[in-house]
């Protein structure tokens, strides 16, 4: 269903043609066969890339605020996109200021999933940045399922339902992806990831109301960003609830010859057993992972275990901190604490 022969995933324009609709749902185009003689080299790539962590638990230097959450600014070939928005309304706003990063020219946001520690800064950032630029943070890419109801004992547990209404009141629009999409040349969103391997990277407590009924909430909308570069794939995750091996497997189907130059973000491995960590690290070997910035819910021990089993040098696998960056061609700049 998701093989290479299905048009290199689904290429999707990010031009908001239907701005009058509250949610623009992106559906797959009809697949076309690959051209004879086509190769990996014909697929669009990004050549200049920098990823800066704006929200995570640890602070790498004297500036910044740590929190249980995640956000990263992705800059590639002149485009700037904010992935996730942290767990407190003001954290990413303040951290960006401390790091001298102006987010007012960032139009696009990617939300990896519905959890509060990834979406809570969206409204604050939108309202603050639009004072300078009305188009700032005005388009948010989400995956199918992010607005599904999560009924709890005290009512609705899905914060995104309320966020949606408030965000749209500012003039912002959501772009909902049903499956993998190329949002810019060389920038791919996985959309909901097929769960080939039984990675259980989520809590089993919650329930979600889906078209099939009320079921265990496996966070079906969990998505990651994949950037195709000449050095290999750079994968940016929020929590990796789909499982990092499932995510890399899905990306590999589109780019079967590309190594993974970097994995950046949360992998939700902090509660994993030694056996689970070993299995994950050993599977990562198959994808030739060269760099790891394990932030947010990855877990400190998980980063060290993966580094050891992948035989990566210290500088190539670090615990992500506020202000940590990955620069294509240079590697990781982790901050003093994580060196």
N, C-alpha and C positions, 0 to 999 in steps of 0.2 A: 504493500500500500504506500510505503514511503520511500521506495527505492529511487536510485539515481535516474531511472528512466521516466520518472514523473516530473519532468521539466525543472530539474534542479531546485526542488521545492517550489513554492509559489511566489512568483515575482509580483510585488504589490506596490503600487504608487503611493507615496505618502501625501500627495496633493489632496487636500480635503475638498473633493468635488461637491459633496453634499453637506455643506456646513449647516444647512437648515435642520438636519436631523440630530437628535441628542446623542445617538451612538451610531457611528459608521461601522457596520459589520463588514469585515473583509472576508469574502468567501473565495475558495480556490478557483482559479481559472482552469479551463479544460487543458489537461496535460497534452503536450506535444512531444513527439519522439526527438531524441537528441540528433543533431545533424551528423552526417557521416564524417568521420575524421575529427569530430570535436574532442576536446581534451580539457583537463582541469585548468590549463593555462588560459582558456578563453573566458573563464568565470571572473566577474569583477572582483577586484581586490582593493583593500585600503593600504596605503604605503606609509603614512605618518599616523601614529597612534599613541595616545597617552590616556591612562586611566588613573583617576585620583579618588581615593577613598575619602568620603565626607562624613560617614557615620559608621561606627563600629564600637566595640567595647573599650579598646585601648587607645591611648593617645601616644603617638610616636615621639613627639617633641613637646616643647613647653606650651604650644598653642593647641587649642581645640578642646572639645568636650566629648568624653566617651559615653556611650549608652548601649543598651541592648537593642540594636537596630542595625540597619544597613542603608547606605546610599553611596553612589559613585558617579562622578562626572566622567563621561567618555568623550574624548575629542579625537576625531579621525578625519584627515583630509579636509580640514576646514569646517567640519560639522561638529556640533556640541549637543550632547544628549544627556539628560539626567536619568540614571537608573535607580529607582526607589528613592524614598524621601525621609527615611529615618523614623524613629519611634516617638519623639516628642515634637511638638509643633515648631519649635525654634532652633533645634539642634543644627540642622543642615544650614539654615540661614546664618547662624552665628559662626559655624565652622568655615563656611565659604568666605565669610568676611575675614576671619582670622588668617585664612590662607591666601587672602587677596585675590579671590576668584569672584568675578562678576558673573552672576547667573542671569542677568536681565536679557541677554541675547540668546538664551537657550529657549527654543520654542518647543522641542519635543521632550516628553517624559516617557519612560518605560516603567510600568509597575509589574513586578514579577509575580505577585500574588496578593491576596486580600489581607494578609495579617497586619495588625496595627503597627508593628515595628518596622514596616516598610512603606506605609502609606500616610502616616500621621502628619508629616510635614507638608503635604501637597497644598492644602488650602493656604497656609501661611505663606509659603513660597510664591504661589500664584498671585496672591493679593499684594505682597510686597514688591515683587518684580514688575508687575503690570503698572505700578506707579511710574516707572521709567519707560517701560515698553509694553503696550497693551497686548502684544502677541507673545509675551514671555510665558513659557510653560502652558501654552494654550491648547496643546494636543497631547493626549495621553494614550499610549499603546497598552492595551490589556489583552488577555487571552480569554476565550470563552470559559465561563464558569466563575469569573471573579465577582459577579453580582448575584450568584446563587444565594438563596437564603440559608443561613446557618442558625437554626433555632436552638436557643439555650434555655436554661432554667429561668433566667431573668429576662427573656425576650430575645431579640435579634442579636446574634453575635457577630454578624458580618458588618464591620465598620464601613465598608465600601458602599453600602447601600445609602447611608446618610451622606458620605463624602461625595457621592455621585451628584446628588441633588444640589449640594452647596457649591460644588465645583462648576457645574453647568450654569448656575446662576451668575457666575463671573464671566460667562461667554466661552468657557473652555469646552472642548469636545473630546469624547472618548472614541478611540478606534479599536474595535474589538476583532481580534484575529481568531479564526476558527482552526487554523493550522499554520504550519511554518510559512513565513513570508520574508521577502527581501524588502526592507523598508527604505534603504538607500543602497547604492552600488557597493557591494561587499559587506553590508550590514544585514544580518539575518536574525529574525526572531524565531525561536523554535515553536512558539505556540504550545499548546498542550502536548507533552512528550509521552510517547508510548512507553509503557512500563514493562519492558522486556525482561528485566531482572527483578527479583523480589526485594529491592532495596526499600526498607521501611523507614524512611526519613521524615516521619511526621508522627504526631500524637494520634492515638486511636480513640480519643475521648469524644471528639466532635462528630456531628452529623451534618450532612449537606442535602438540601432539597434539589434534586436534579430532575430532568425530564423522565428519568427512569424510576423516580421515587426518592424517599428519604434513605440515604445510605451513609456508610462511614465516609468521613471527610478525608480523602487522600490528597486534598488540595489539587484537584484536577487541572486547575488553570495555571499551575506553576510553569513559568517559562523562563528561558535564559536568552542572552544576547550572544551571538556568534559572529565574530569579525574574521573575514578571510584575508590573510596577509601573505606576502611572499614567503615569510618565514614559517607560516603555519597558521592554525586557528587560534584565536584568542577568545576564550569563553568566559563571560561575566555572568555570575549567578547571584540570586538574592539569598535564598536558603537552600536551593538545590533539593527541594522536597521530592522532585521526580526521581532523585538519585543521580549522583554525578556520573555513574557508569551508564545509566540509561540516557543521560543527556549527551555524553560523548559518543555513545553508540549511534544515537539519532543523527548527530552532526557528521559522523563518519560515513553514514549512508549517502550524504550529499557530497562530501569531500573525501573519498576513500583513500586518496594518496597523500593527504595533508597530515603532517604531525600536529600535535597540539603545542603551540608555542607557550601558551599560558592559560592557567585557570585562576580566576580572580573572583573572590566573594565568599559567601556563606555556603557550606556544604552540609550543614546539620549533622555533623558526625560527633559532636561533643558527648552524646550519650552512648556512642557505639562501643561494643565490646572489642577486645583485642582481635578476635577472629574476624569481626566485621571490618575493622580497620585494615587488617592484613589482606583480606579479600579485595577490598576497595583499592588499596595501593597496588596490589599485584595486577588487577585489571587495568589500572591506569598506565602500567608499563606498556600495554598493547597499543596505546594511543601516543606513545612517545612524548609524554608531558615533560616540557623543559623548564617551566617556571610555575610556582604556586604561591599565590597570595591568599592564605587561608584566613578570612576575616569572619566577623560576626559569629555565627553558630557552628563554625567548623570545629572549634576546640583546639586548645594549645597542644595537647598531647597528640591529637590527630595530625596536626601539621608536622610534628617531629617524626611521628611514625611513618607518614607518607614519604617525608624527605629521606628517611633512612632506607626504606624498602625500594625507593626509586633511585637510590644512590645519587641524589642531587647534591651539589655543593651548598654550603650554608647560605650563600647569597642568592640562591635560586629558589628557595622554598622558605618563606617567612610567615610569621603571624602578622596579619594585616592590622594596621593602626590608622587612626585619623591622620590624614596627610600622606600616607603611603602612596607611591605612584609606581605604575609599570609603564615604561616607555619602550616602544618597539625599537630594537636595535641596541638598546642600552641595558635593559633588564629592570630589576626592581630597585627602587629607592625607598627603603622601609621606614626611615626615621631612626633616631638614635636608640630608642627602646628595643626595637625589633632586630637590630643588626646582629 
